[in-house]
């Protein structure tokens, strides 16, 4: 299979599986415990149906939205994800390039393999910085100040990861950063020599957002230890309120799921929230973001921007989320599989495919712009 033969999310996933060593593919593909929530994220979109209107004159379709003060040409964006250059040497640079071509936001993770400054210099589209709350309050302030100096538009604090999820696929292969593979994991690398050749013939990746604060060399700390030793499980609303005030700009909480927490986020001055269960990678058996969307929008949609991620695989999924009140949807695995499959070309192919789907589906729904999507166009199955 080649990129030109990829027509949907599942095709990109299959191609990524062929090209990546098993431990790395499973790092992208896996989730927590029995992976129930991971599967439910997509299944929840299948439990509602769209109700189209006809004869609306939709020759031209405007997909633009405004999210946390940022004008986006399409109603989806590239969520921040970790370790992108491990999947393909072009990593975050490829994702940022394609996002800029589409006129949308891209995110940079604290565990990203390209620096905030490098990406900001090369790309003019809106940039999100996603970070975690550390026990060291000075480190939190330093990371926000660095993002501010780099010109980042949106600060995004992940609040559902005060400890790492139980990702059993990684445990079975010994996947960690630095690598501590068991025999099974090593064998799976041997069977994919092309990845190894690509890895050793390009610049070795590193974690520029953390390298001044965390020793990742010589096996001193894995990502699992980063979560368990440096992140602060005592983080509370007072801590976050201080950070919102310190940042003084667009501040978003990623990982909010309850109406109560959404209201609290609005009360402390957040300008956005992302309904998210971390792609099913944290608390297995938790509710899906799409299931919570309408109730959260009803509670706080007039006070902050409600975004959503998890399980998006089709243009119709995007439309369902928007019709239920989301301002935009975040993509993670949707672009990571094509990144692994074909680098920048793969991301471009996949993102253009999604844009084409959304335009076509908008026409079939009888909608000329995103504001014409509304909850009356959704039918919930009984």
Buried (B, 14 or more C-beta within 10 A) or exposed (E): EEBEEBEEBEBBBBBBBEBBBBBBBBBBBBBBBEBBBBBBBBEBBEBBEBEBEEEEEBEEBBBEBEBBEBEBBBBBBBBBBBBBBBBBBBBBBBBBBBBBBBBBBBBBBBBBBBBBBBBBEEBEBBBBBBBBBBEEEEBBBBBBEBBBEBEBBBBBBBBBBBEBBBBBBBEBBBBBBEBEBEEEBBEBBEEBEEBEEBBEEEEEBBBBBBEEBBEBEEEEBBBBBBBEEBBBEEBEEEBBBBBBEBBEBBBBBBBBBBBEBBBBBBEBBBBBBBBBBBBBBBBBEBBBBBBBBBBBBEBBBEBBBBBBBBBBBBBBBBBBBBBBBBBBBBBBBBBBBBBBBBBBBBBBBBBEBBBEBBBEBBBBBBBBBBEBBEEEBBEEEE
